[in-house]
Amino acid sequence: MSTQPPVNAAGTTATMVGPKTTPNKQSSKMHRRSRSGCFTCRLRRKKCDEGKPSCKACKHLGLKCEYKRPMWWGNNEQRRSQKENIKTIIRHTKLSEKTTQAGHMGGESPPELSFSLPTSDTFSDAMDRTRSVSVDSHFSFGYDFAHAPAMPVYHAFDASADSMAGPPLYGPYPPYEIDVKTERQTFVNDVPTRRDSSISTFSTFQPPPPTSHSTLSSYPLDPWPPADSYDLHDTPPFRKEEAFDFSVFDYAHAHPTTSHQALIQVDECDQRLLNHFIDNVLRLIFPVLELNQHGSTRSDVILPALETNKCYLHCCLSISALHLKATQGLSGEEIDGDIMRHRYATISELCEALNRDTDHAQILEATLGMIFLQCSVSGPDDSLPDIPWHQHFQAATSLVHKLDLHRQPVELDQIGQQRSPFNMTLTSWIDILGATMLRRAPQFADTYREKHLSMTSLGLSELMGCDDRVMYLISEIACLEALKLDGMDEIRLCDHIRALGEQIDQTEFGSDAIGYPYSSTGAIRPRQLSRNMTALFRLAARIYLCRLVPSFDRNQASITALVDKFADCLEYIPSGPQGFDKSLVWPLLVGGSVAMPGSSFRRVFQQRLDRMGDHADFGGFGRMVCLLQEVWRQADEQGQHVHWRDVMLQQDWDFLLI
């Protein structure tokens, strides 16, 4: 009788290797294990050189070296979880090293498939990672808020531009592209259950180094921080890959099972909507999170909720039908019926759950989904009746209070826990920027103020790209605007504006310069992209703060300089269908609304719209474009500043533009 080696769920054969029988004379000596090594090496059962402040092993693998007994050491479950996190970090660190080595080989070997390059499909997500490899996917009171340092401008890469002419960047060999097809077969108990196939393109095309530009004109008042704090370092524009951090959020679900669609129960008539959502809509949700944590949007957020939360499922099916209608030009009773049927089912499920006063976490998840997904994929106007987003958010606010989520981030800081509840981070994103839509203070402004004073993170940078400190200050500006509407006198108002301007200054000191967001392999570096996006949010926050000044005028030289600086920074954000313009809806609205005719912002903005094509018409971005164009039309005709909120009231637009 023959036996077969065991096979795991992923279809990989596990081979047992027995110990060698060759005797070793030195094996009889007992090895005395060190008790003073770092806890990370002790958890991995590896020898530690006890280097301070970090041992060589942890330093090489990018791990946190802990000599003080960590909290997870005394809990077996937490130790297992920490060990899995360490394994994930090591795996991605080694992958980054292989990628860097492959990039060096490219300059010495001819353009052929002589070595394997890790592609987007190396990761656990079956979706095609075209985003990570696409290069195309390119205040008056004695204080001047507009004085921002100058920096060299990188022009977005255009593969068809003549700037590629000249000496090749890969030695004697011209640039080339490789199409890599990846196939994955999933087995459960030796039975094939699912087969995925995807194609990615690896390109060695590289844009030329950044060109120098004339500096911005000097400003009339006190200077801002010295310009050299923003200069790009004297290093090549391409840098090495950045490691991924998978320990930012505390997700509401455990990891899902292998075959998702088989466990998501829908009626036969809704199967096409589910397939369309997974294949076409899912990749549009949380692009910055997807860049920071490959596969998290799919495996940690969306699919587990679809499997376990019926209300969330109906919400996603309604969004899928809405996306179908917007992108494929569908019309008629059938598609409108699908949208309204699932929209009504979502509301019904929510009302029933609220009446039962149970499953608060699932209700919050579905409510946030109805708010965020709607503003992510719908057209400017679907002409169908719906509940305004801020009414949904009132329910979400009540649920956050019932779950005490708004206190958890502060309490976790006190015990040294770094993970933030994901649903609280998403709530904070909607709360802060949504408050600017309504001219009111954020619901959880006290929480953001405590986090700002303690200099701790909510995970906003990893979720939506803007540094948490800047988002906290936007919350403070929204609070100040609410106080202004309540009748705050102008002297106190200007004092608060000055203080907040200085707070914004402080977020610039010690931060790295904005720069080229791609690595040598063409992959986007998440942390650099976050720095670039933070610079845009910071400039938009300055403009938002300046608009609170009683004598605000968009024709002031300081405001014009801020808008020009904003346009320069936009060049560092990848554009096109696979770019990140849709993650910049709020700063583009705030900064663009004060742009003068013929300004560099309007020119750059139109260029980016052209690169996006039809993708610029959908979701919150499409609504922002419609609003911005109407603001410009009215402002240019009247020859004076027009506030974008006034235009929204005139047009009866109740948008959430985040």
Residue pairs with C-beta under 8 A, 6 or more apart in sequence:
5 13
5 14
5 15
5 16
6 13
6 14
7 13
7 14
7 187
7 190
8 14
9 186
9 187
9 188
9 258
10 186
10 187
10 258
11 185
11 186
11 187
34 47
34 48
34 50
36 50
37 47
37 48
37 50
37 55
38 48
38 50
38 54
38 55
38 58
38 65
38 66
38 67
39 66
39 67
39 69
39 70
39 73
40 55
40 57
40 58
40 63
40 64
40 65
40 66
40 86
41 47
41 48
41 55
41 57
41 58
42 48
43 73
43 79
43 82
43 83
43 86
44 57
44 83
44 86
46 57
47 57
48 55
48 57
49 55
49 56
49 57
51 59
52 67
53 65
54 65
55 65
57 63
58 64
58 65
59 65
61 89
61 90
61 93
62 89
62 93
62 243
63 86
63 89
63 90
70 82
71 78
71 415
71 416
71 417
72 78
72 79
72 81
72 82
73 79
85 246
85 247
88 246
89 243
89 244
89 245
89 246
92 243
92 244
93 243
95 118
95 122
96 240
96 241
96 242
96 243
98 118
99 117
99 118
99 241
99 519
99 521
99 523
100 240
100 241
100 520
100 521
102 115
102 116
102 117
102 118
102 521
103 519
103 520
103 521
105 115
106 170
106 204
107 170
107 171
108 171
109 115
110 173
111 170
111 173
111 174
111 176
111 204
113 178
117 178
117 180
117 202
117 521
119 129
119 133
119 180
119 182
119 200
119 202
120 128
120 129
120 130
120 131
120 132
120 133
120 200
120 294
121 128
121 129
121 180
121 182
121 184
121 198
121 200
122 182
123 129
123 294
123 295
124 294
124 295
124 299
125 294
125 295
125 298
125 299
126 184
126 196
126 198
127 198
127 282
127 283
127 298
128 198
128 199
128 200
129 200
129 294
130 137
130 200
130 201
130 578
131 137
131 287
131 290
131 291
131 524
131 578
132 291
132 294
132 523
132 524
133 200
133 201
133 202
133 203
133 521
133 522
133 523
134 522
134 574
134 576
134 578
135 157
135 159
135 203
135 205
135 206
135 207
135 518
135 522
136 157
136 158
136 159
136 576
136 578
136 611
137 574
137 575
137 576
137 577
137 578
137 579
138 156
138 157
138 158
138 574
138 575
138 576
138 579
138 611
139 145
139 146
139 497
139 501
139 542
139 545
139 546
139 549
139 552
139 558
140 549
140 551
141 494
141 497
141 498
141 549
142 221
142 498
143 221
143 222
143 497
143 498
143 501
144 219
144 220
144 221
144 222
144 224
144 558
145 501
145 504
145 542
145 545
145 546
145 558
145 562
146 219
146 542
146 546
146 556
146 557
146 558
146 559
146 561
146 562
147 219
147 221
147 222
147 223
147 224
147 558
147 561
148 216
148 224
148 539
148 542
148 561
148 562
148 565
149 224
149 225
149 226
149 227
149 228
149 229
149 230
150 215
150 216
150 227
150 230
150 565
151 227
151 230
151 231
151 232
151 513
151 514
151 568
151 569
152 210
152 211
152 212
152 213
152 231
152 232
153 210
153 211
153 213
153 568
153 571
154 207
154 210
154 237
154 515
154 516
154 571
154 572
155 207
155 210
155 211
155 571
156 571
156 574
156 575
156 607
156 608
156 611
157 207
159 205
163 207
163 208
164 175
164 205
164 208
166 208
168 174
168 175
169 175
169 204
169 206
170 204
175 203
175 204
175 205
175 206
176 203
176 204
177 201
177 202
177 203
177 204
177 205
178 201
178 202
178 203
179 199
179 200
179 201
180 199
180 200
180 201
180 202
181 197
181 198
181 199
182 197
182 198
182 199
182 200
183 195
183 196
183 197
184 195
184 196
184 197
185 192
185 194
185 195
186 192
186 193
186 194
186 195
186 196
186 258
186 259
187 193
188 258
188 259
193 258
193 259
193 262
194 258
194 259
194 262
202 521
202 522
203 522
204 522
206 238
207 237
209 236
209 237
210 232
210 237
210 516
213 568
215 227
216 561
216 564
216 565
217 557
217 561
219 557
219 558
219 561
220 557
220 558
221 558
224 505
225 505
225 508
225 509
229 508
229 509
229 513
230 508
230 513
230 514
231 513
232 513
232 514
232 515
232 516
233 513
233 515
237 515
237 516
237 518
238 516
238 518
238 519
238 520
239 516
239 519
239 520
239 525
239 528
240 519
240 520
241 519
241 521
241 523
241 525
242 519
242 525
242 526
242 527
242 528
244 292
244 293
244 294
244 526
245 292
245 293
245 462
246 293
246 296
247 418
247 419
248 292
248 293
248 418
248 419
248 420
248 459
248 462
249 296
249 300
249 419
249 420
249 421
249 422
249 425
249 459
249 462
249 463
250 419
250 420
250 421
250 422
251 300
251 301
251 304
251 422
252 304
252 305
252 361
252 365
252 421
252 422
252 423
253 300
253 301
253 304
253 305
253 308
254 304
255 299
255 300
255 304
256 263
256 299
256 303
256 304
256 307
257 263
257 307
260 278
260 303
260 306
260 307
261 274
261 275
261 278
263 307
264 274
264 303
264 306
264 307
264 313
266 273
266 274
266 313
266 317
270 317
270 338
270 342
273 317
273 320
273 321
273 324
273 338
273 342
274 306
274 316
274 317
274 320
276 320
276 323
276 324
277 316
277 317
277 319
277 320
277 323
278 303
280 323
280 327
281 316
281 319
281 320
281 323
281 377
282 297
282 298
282 302
283 290
284 376
284 377
284 582
284 619
285 297
285 301
285 302
285 372
285 373
285 376
286 297
286 301
286 463
286 464
287 580
287 582
287 583
288 462
288 463
288 464
288 465
288 526
288 529
288 530
288 533
288 580
288 583
289 296
289 297
289 301
289 462
289 463
289 464
290 296
290 297
291 524
291 526
291 529
292 462
292 526
292 530
293 300
293 462
300 422
301 422
302 316
305 312
305 313
305 365
305 366
305 369
306 312
306 313
306 316
308 362
309 362
309 365
309 366
310 349
311 346
311 349
311 350
311 353
311 362
311 363
311 366
312 362
312 365
312 366
312 369
314 342
314 343
314 345
314 346
314 349
315 342
315 346
315 366
315 369
315 370
315 373
316 369
316 373
317 338
317 342
318 338
318 339
318 341
318 342
318 343
318 345
318 346
319 373
319 374
319 376
319 377
319 378
321 335
321 338
321 339
321 342
322 339
322 374
322 377
322 378
322 379
322 382
323 377
323 378
323 618
324 330
324 335
325 331
325 335
325 336
325 339
325 379
325 382
326 377
326 378
326 379
326 382
326 617
326 618
327 614
327 618
336 384
339 382
339 384
340 384
340 385
343 384
343 386
346 366
346 370
347 387
349 366
350 363
350 366
350 367
350 395
353 359
353 362
353 363
354 363
354 395
360 399
360 402
360 403
361 403
361 423
363 395
363 399
364 396
364 399
364 400
364 403
364 405
364 423
364 427
365 423
367 392
367 393
367 395
367 396
367 399
368 396
368 423
368 426
368 427
368 430
370 392
371 389
371 392
371 393
371 396
371 430
371 656
372 426
372 430
374 386
374 389
374 656
375 389
375 619
375 620
375 623
375 655
375 656
375 657
375 658
376 582
376 619
376 620
377 618
377 619
378 618
378 619
379 617
379 618
379 622
380 617
380 622
380 623
380 626
388 654
389 434
389 654
389 656
390 434
390 437
390 438
390 654
390 656
393 430
393 431
393 434
393 443
396 427
396 430
397 427
397 431
397 443
397 444
400 406
400 424
400 427
400 444
405 421
405 423
405 424
405 427
406 424
406 444
406 447
407 447
408 421
408 424
409 420
409 421
409 424
409 447
409 451
409 456
409 458
410 447
410 450
410 451
410 454
412 418
412 419
412 420
413 451
413 454
413 456
420 457
420 458
420 459
422 459
422 463
424 458
425 458
425 459
425 460
425 463
426 463
427 444
428 444
428 447
428 448
428 458
428 460
428 471
429 460
429 463
429 464
429 471
429 658
430 656
430 658
431 442
431 443
431 444
431 475
432 442
432 448
432 471
432 474
432 475
432 478
433 474
433 586
433 657
433 658
434 442
434 656
434 658
435 441
435 442
435 443
435 475
435 478
436 474
436 477
436 478
436 481
436 544
436 586
436 590
437 645
437 648
437 655
437 656
437 657
439 481
439 482
439 485
439 645
440 478
440 482
441 475
441 478
441 479
441 482
442 448
442 475
442 478
442 479
445 475
445 476
445 478
445 479
448 458
448 471
448 472
448 475
448 476
449 472
449 475
449 476
451 457
451 458
451 468
451 472
452 469
452 472
452 473
452 476
455 469
456 468
457 468
458 468
458 471
459 468
460 466
460 467
460 468
460 471
461 467
461 468
461 530
461 534
462 530
464 583
464 658
465 529
465 530
465 533
465 534
465 537
465 580
465 583
466 530
466 533
466 534
466 537
467 507
467 511
467 530
467 534
467 537
469 507
470 504
470 507
470 534
470 537
470 538
470 541
471 537
473 500
473 503
473 504
473 507
473 541
474 537
474 541
474 544
476 500
476 503
477 500
477 541
477 544
477 545
477 548
480 493
480 496
480 497
480 500
480 548
481 548
483 493
483 496
484 493
484 548
488 496
490 550
493 548
493 550
494 549
497 545
497 548
497 549
500 545
501 542
501 545
504 538
504 541
504 542
504 545
507 538
508 538
511 531
511 534
512 528
512 531
513 531
514 528
514 531
514 532
514 535
514 569
514 572
515 528
515 531
515 532
515 572
516 528
516 572
517 524
517 525
517 528
517 529
517 532
517 572
517 573
517 574
518 524
518 525
519 525
524 574
529 573
529 574
529 580
532 569
532 572
532 573
533 573
533 580
533 583
533 584
535 569
535 572
536 566
536 569
536 570
536 573
536 584
536 587
536 591
537 586
537 587
539 562
539 565
539 566
539 569
539 587
539 591
540 566
540 586
540 587
540 588
540 590
540 591
542 562
543 559
543 562
543 563
543 566
543 590
543 591
543 594
544 590
546 552
546 558
546 559
546 562
547 594
547 643
552 559
552 641
553 559
553 641
554 560
554 594
554 596
554 635
554 641
555 596
559 594
560 596
560 599
562 591
563 591
563 592
563 594
563 595
563 596
563 599
563 600
563 601
564 599
564 600
564 601
566 587
566 591
566 601
567 599
567 600
567 601
567 603
567 604
567 605
568 600
570 601
570 604
570 605
570 608
571 604
573 579
573 580
573 581
573 584
574 580
575 581
575 607
575 608
575 611
575 612
576 611
576 612
577 611
577 612
577 613
577 615
579 608
579 611
579 612
581 588
581 608
581 612
581 616
581 621
582 615
582 619
582 620
582 621
585 620
585 621
585 624
585 657
585 658
586 657
586 658
588 605
588 624
588 628
589 624
589 627
589 628
589 644
589 657
591 601
592 601
592 602
592 605
592 628
593 628
593 631
593 643
593 644
594 641
595 601
595 602
595 605
595 632
597 632
597 636
602 632
605 628
609 616
609 625
616 622
616 625
617 625
620 655
620 656
620 657
620 658
623 653
623 655
623 657
624 655
624 657
627 644
627 647
627 648
627 651
627 653
627 655
627 657
628 644
630 647
630 651
631 642
631 644
631 647
634 642
634 647
635 641
635 642
647 653
648 654
648 655
